[in-house]
């Protein structure tokens, strides 16, 4: 109902999820004003004076450009640390309180370590004294507390994948084929390695969590006798190692710095509006107009593309936008 009410109250300028379509629509309807003298300023320069600037050889990373990216990366490493602490606590409880596990639970060794739980796995179990509505509510809360951080961390990782995908598409504007703004969103996801990694990792990590945290409900004659919460040590460590690899990958992606003089935008709407002075379905971006003492960068025609990019390569200062 909230979404439907918002659709009725607000004029939808575009249904596209592309930052290029959104920026063009906002500029066309005068809801976004491009800032002058910022045609060589990347997204990390938003708080600096928009005066003359020489083209950079290497652009800032997503970590430097977006404060939200830094928060996501830090949260991923916090989840890794929490998962390792969870496994360490389970091992401590198993060792100090034998009542926490049945005799079938063996010590965690290389022989009992496995990818999936087995009868020889190391685990602890908590059996609820009875099964009623309150028990199911408690089990639901326990599951939410344990799985919630993982779900939230994986969901926030989409922010990194989205800004990296948008930046990759934006950098096509200095390529031979140019920037094609009308791209299929499904195609954009399945042609970008980071999006594919996230698409595969999300169900896989949730499945690994399901291997380490199990709620068992044995029944007899259609009656649930007891609800047991099982925590398998080796599988928790497996999940921790998988999360470690996941966090390392996204940290590397967020710290990677694009090369070339084209200012990095990472899908930032105001930055794209400042960099592109003319919008079209296919665009090339580069040196546009000579000036004394400054030049102008923006959308260029295909025929002038080679000259435009050679000018950047030679390091000419291209800064002032005459918009």
C-alpha positions in Angstrom: 0.0 0.0 0.0 2.9 2.4 0.8 4.4 1.7 -2.6 1.1 2.2 -4.5 0.5 5.4 -2.6 3.9 6.7 -3.5 3.3 5.9 -7.2 0.1 7.9 -7.1 1.6 10.9 -5.3 4.9 11.2 -7.3 5.5 11.6 -11.0 7.6 8.8 -12.2 10.2 10.2 -14.6 11.7 6.9 -15.6 11.2 3.2 -14.7 14.8 2.4 -15.6 17.3 1.4 -12.9 20.2 2.8 -14.9 21.8 5.9 -13.4 22.3 7.3 -16.9 18.6 7.2 -17.7 17.7 8.6 -14.3 20.3 11.5 -14.6 19.1 12.3 -18.1 15.5 12.4 -17.0 16.2 14.6 -14.0 18.2 17.0 -16.1 15.6 17.1 -18.8 12.8 17.9 -16.3 15.0 20.5 -14.5 15.0 18.6 -11.3 18.8 18.3 -11.4 21.2 21.1 -12.3 24.6 20.3 -13.7 27.4 22.2 -11.8 29.7 24.3 -14.0 33.5 24.0 -14.1 33.4 20.4 -12.9 33.8 18.4 -16.2 37.0 16.8 -14.9 35.9 16.3 -11.3 35.2 12.7 -10.1 32.7 11.7 -7.4 35.3 12.0 -4.7 35.8 15.7 -5.5 32.3 16.7 -4.6 33.5 18.6 -1.5 36.3 20.4 -3.3 36.3 23.6 -5.3 35.4 22.9 -8.9 38.2 24.8 -10.5 40.8 23.7 -13.1 42.1 20.1 -12.7 44.5 18.1 -14.7 43.4 14.7 -16.0 44.3 11.9 -13.6 46.1 8.8 -14.7 44.4 6.7 -12.0 40.9 7.3 -10.6 39.9 6.9 -6.9 38.5 3.6 -5.8 34.9 2.9 -4.8 36.2 2.8 -1.2 37.4 6.4 -1.5 34.4 7.6 -3.4 31.5 6.2 -1.3 31.3 6.3 2.5 28.6 3.6 2.3 31.1 1.3 0.6 33.4 1.6 3.5 30.6 0.7 5.9 29.7 -2.4 3.9 33.2 -3.6 3.7 33.7 -3.1 7.5 30.4 -4.9 8.2 31.6 -7.9 6.1 34.7 -8.2 8.1 32.7 -7.9 11.3 30.5 -10.8 10.2 33.7 -12.9 9.6 35.0 -12.1 13.1 31.6 -12.8 14.7 31.4 -16.2 12.8 34.8 -17.1 14.0 33.9 -16.1 17.6 30.7 -18.2 17.3 32.7 -21.3 16.3 35.2 -20.7 19.1 32.4 -20.4 21.7 30.8 -23.7 20.5 34.2 -25.4 20.9 34.6 -24.0 24.4 31.0 -25.0 25.5 31.6 -28.5 24.0 34.8 -28.9 26.0 33.7 -27.4 29.3 30.0 -28.6 29.5 29.7 -32.3 28.5 25.9 -32.0 29.1 25.7 -29.7 26.1 26.2 -32.6 23.7 25.3 -36.3 23.5 28.0 -39.1 23.5 27.7 -39.3 19.7 29.4 -35.9 19.4 33.1 -36.5 18.8 35.9 -34.0 19.3 36.7 -31.8 16.4 39.7 -33.3 14.6 40.8 -33.7 11.0 39.0 -37.1 10.9 35.6 -35.7 12.1 35.9 -32.5 10.0 33.5 -32.6 7.0 31.7 -30.3 4.6 28.3 -31.5 5.7 27.2 -32.8 9.1 27.7 -36.5 9.7 27.0 -38.8 12.7 30.6 -38.3 13.8 30.5 -34.5 13.6 31.3 -32.2 16.6 28.2 -30.3 17.7 26.2 -29.1 20.7 22.5 -29.3 21.0 19.8 -27.6 23.0 16.5 -29.4 23.4 13.4 -27.3 24.4 11.5 -28.8 27.3 8.2 -28.6 25.4 6.8 -27.6 22.1 4.1 -24.8 22.0 3.5 -21.4 20.5 6.1 -19.8 22.8 8.7 -22.3 21.7 8.1 -21.6 18.0 8.4 -17.9 18.7 11.6 -18.3 20.5 13.0 -20.5 17.7 12.0 -17.9 15.2 13.8 -15.2 17.1 16.9 -17.3 17.6 17.0 -18.0 13.8 16.6 -14.3 13.0 19.4 -13.4 15.5 21.8 -15.9 14.0 21.0 -15.6 10.3 20.0 -11.9 10.2 23.5 -10.4 10.1 24.5 -12.8 7.3 21.4 -11.8 5.3 21.9 -8.1 5.9 25.6 -8.3 5.0 24.9 -10.1 1.7 22.1 -7.7 0.8 24.4 -4.7 1.4 27.1 -6.3 -0.7 24.8 -5.5 -3.7 25.7 -1.9 -3.2 29.3 -2.7 -4.1 28.3 -4.8 -7.1 25.9 -2.1 -8.4 28.4 0.8 -8.2 31.2 -1.3 -9.8 28.8 -2.3 -12.5 27.7 1.3 -13.1 31.3 2.5 -13.2 32.3 -0.2 -15.7 29.4 0.8 -18.0 30.3 4.5 -17.6 33.9 3.8 -18.7 32.6 2.3 -22.0 32.2 6.0 -23.0 35.9 6.2 -23.8 35.9 2.9 -25.7 35.4 2.2 -29.4 31.7 1.2 -29.1 30.8 4.0 -26.7 28.4 4.0 -23.8 25.0 2.5 -24.7 22.6 3.8 -22.1 19.7 1.5 -23.0 21.0 -1.8 -21.7 18.9 -4.7 -20.5 19.2 -4.8 -16.7 19.2 -8.6 -16.7 22.0 -8.7 -19.3 24.0 -6.1 -17.2 23.9 -8.4 -14.2 24.8 -11.7 -16.0 27.6 -10.1 -18.0 29.4 -8.6 -15.0 31.8 -10.9 -13.0 31.1 -9.2 -9.6 27.3 -9.6 -10.0 27.7 -13.2 -11.0 29.9 -13.9 -7.9 27.3 -12.3 -5.7 24.4 -14.1 -7.5 26.1 -17.5 -6.8 27.5 -16.6 -3.3 24.2 -15.5 -1.7 22.3 -18.9 -1.9 25.6 -20.8 -1.3 26.4 -19.0 1.9 22.8 -19.3 3.2 23.0 -23.1 2.4 26.3 -23.3 4.4 24.6 -21.5 7.3 21.8 -24.1 7.1 24.5 -26.8 7.4 25.9 -25.3 10.6 22.7 -24.3 12.3 19.9 -26.9 12.3 16.6 -27.1 14.1 15.3 -30.7 14.4 11.8 -31.6 15.3 11.3 -35.4 15.8 7.7 -36.5 15.8 5.8 -39.5 17.0 2.2 -40.3 15.8 2.0 -36.9 14.3 3.1 -35.1 17.5 6.2 -33.0 17.7 8.1 -34.4 20.7 10.9 -31.9 21.1 12.6 -29.1 19.2 16.4 -29.4 19.2 18.8 -26.7 18.1 22.0 -28.2 16.7 25.2 -26.2 16.1 27.9 -28.0 14.1 31.4 -26.7 14.8 33.2 -27.8 11.6 30.4 -26.4 9.5 30.5 -23.1 11.3 34.2 -22.9 10.5 33.5 -23.8 6.9 31.0 -20.9 6.8 33.7 -18.6 8.4 36.3 -19.5 5.8 33.7 -19.0 2.9 32.8 -15.6 4.4 36.5 -14.7 4.6 37.0 -15.4 0.9 33.8 -13.4 0.1 35.0 -10.4 2.2 38.5 -10.5 0.6 37.0 -10.5 -2.8 34.7 -7.6 -2.2 37.5 -5.7 -0.4 39.7 -6.1 -3.4 36.9 -5.0 -5.8 36.2 -1.9 -3.6 39.9 -0.9 -3.4 40.6 -1.4 -7.1 41.3 1.9 -8.8 40.2 2.4 -12.5 42.9 3.7 -14.8 42.6 6.5 -17.4 41.7 10.2 -17.4 37.9 9.6 -17.5 36.6 10.8 -14.0 35.1 8.1 -11.9 31.4 8.5 -11.2 30.3 5.1 -9.7 26.7 5.8 -10.7 26.5 9.1 -8.7 23.8 11.1 -10.3 25.1 14.6 -9.7 28.6 13.6 -10.9 27.2 12.2 -14.1 25.2 15.4 -14.7 28.4 17.4 -14.3 30.4 15.2 -16.6 27.9 14.8 -19.5 26.7 18.0 -21.1 24.6 16.3 -23.9 22.7 13.1 -23.6 22.0 10.5 -26.3 21.4 6.8 -26.5 25.0 6.2 -27.5 27.7 8.5 -26.2 31.5 9.0 -26.3 33.2 11.1 -23.7 36.5 13.0 -24.0 38.1 16.3 -25.0 35.5 18.5 -26.6 36.7 22.0 -27.1 40.0 23.9 -26.8 40.2 26.9 -24.7 42.5 29.5 -23.3 43.8 28.7 -20.9 41.4 25.8 -20.2 39.7 23.2 -22.3 36.3 21.5 -22.1 35.5 17.9 -21.7 32.1 16.3 -22.3 30.2 14.2 -24.8 32.0 14.1 -28.2 31.0 13.0 -31.6 32.3 9.7 -33.0 34.3 11.3 -35.7 36.3 13.3 -33.2 36.8 10.5 -30.7 40.4 9.6 -31.6 41.6 13.2 -31.3 39.8 13.6 -28.0 41.4 10.6 -26.3 44.9 11.4 -27.7 44.6 14.8 -26.1 43.9 13.2 -22.7 46.8 10.8 -23.1 49.2 13.7 -23.6 48.1 15.2 -20.3 46.5 18.4 -21.4 44.6 20.2 -18.6 40.9 19.9 -19.4 38.8 21.4 -16.8 36.3 24.2 -17.5 32.8 23.3 -18.6 31.0 26.0 -20.6 27.5 24.6 -19.9 
